């Protein structure tokens, strides 16, 4: 379930102290999102297979969020499984496992910090998190990068109308790596007064 946290901004609180109604002042809202993906593609899971599917951050403000917890040296799905790889170098396959071990250790190369911006009314808008590349930290594939297969040309659905799934793999060269976005929190102004949580 998507967790929503209500955050009162200094501007909203000051407005209330001055006698302005909450509907006029608004409040600072924020969603704990833990969105992981690249571009308009979000990382999800199906059994032991991690994959990317089209699901932009902005489209998931309500409902199931498919949360991930990117805390070096691990990347963990909300269901409890860890993103992992083979230590013996049989194939550069990426999969999900219940076991936390060397095969689930990653290095993060942070390329950019994401910070929400203040709008003209003093409210924060946008995600907080980071953009990063991911490297295997152990075994035969140590220092290989996490990458997603190319997006298909044309539509995002197969002929059977199932959404396209972009599988993950490991690649040797940094130029072929995928840069991922981790949006831990999404900030936005609200004008519906304090409520604690939304549906």
C-alpha positions, 0 to 999 in steps of 0.5 A, spaced: 500 500 500 502 506 498 504 510 504 502 518 504 504 522 509 501 529 510 507 535 511 505 542 513 509 547 510 512 553 514 508 557 509 501 554 510 502 554 518 504 561 518 497 562 514 493 559 519 496 563 524 494 569 521 487 566 520 487 564 513 482 558 512 486 551 510 482 551 504 486 558 502 492 556 505 493 549 503 498 544 506 504 541 503 503 534 501 508 528 500 508 521 498 513 516 500 514 513 493 520 509 493 519 509 485 525 505 482 526 505 474 528 509 468 525 514 464 517 512 464 519 505 466 518 502 473 522 496 476 517 491 478 517 484 479 514 477 477 516 471 481 523 471 481 524 476 475 525 483 475 523 487 469 521 494 467 514 496 465 511 503 462 509 506 469 511 514 470 512 516 476 507 522 475 502 516 474 502 512 480 500 518 485 495 514 488 494 506 488 499 501 489 506 503 488 511 497 487 516 500 492 523 498 492 528 500 497 535 502 494 540 502 500 547 500 498 549 495 498 542 492 497 536 493 492 530 490 496 523 489 493 517 491 498 515 484 498 522 482 501 526 479 495 533 482 493 536 484 487 541 479 485 546 476 480 550 470 479 557 470 483 560 464 478 559 468 471 555 463 468 551 468 465 550 475 466 542 474 469 539 478 474 534 475 478 530 476 485 532 472 491 530 471 498 537 470 501 541 476 502 548 475 501 554 476 496 550 475 490 545 481 492 551 486 494 551 492 489 555 498 488 551 505 487 554 510 483 550 517 484 550 521 478 545 526 481 541 528 487 534 530 486 531 535 490 524 538 490 523 545 488 519 551 491 514 554 487 511 561 487 507 559 493 512 557 497 511 549 497 515 544 495 514 540 488 517 534 485 521 528 487 527 527 492 532 522 491 537 520 486 539 518 479 545 512 479 548 507 476 549 500 479 554 495 479 555 488 481 560 488 488 562 481 488 564 475 484 566 474 477 561 480 474 564 484 479 564 492 477 559 490 471 553 494 470 546 493 471 542 495 464 535 494 461 534 491 455 532 496 449 525 498 449 521 496 443 520 500 437 513 502 437 507 501 442 508 498 449 504 492 448 505 485 445 500 483 440 496 479 446 496 486 449 500 484 455 505 490 457 512 489 454 517 487 460 524 489 459 529 484 462 535 486 466 542 484 465 549 485 467 554 489 462 561 490 462 562 497 459 559 503 463 557 506 456 552 501 456 549 501 463 542 504 465 542 510 469 536 509 474 532 514 478 530 513 485 524 517 487 524 516 495 519 522 496 514 526 492 512 533 494 506 536 492 501 542 494 494 540 497 488 545 498 484 540 501 486 541 509 489 536 513 487 529 513 493 525 515 492 520 509 489 519 502 485 513 499 
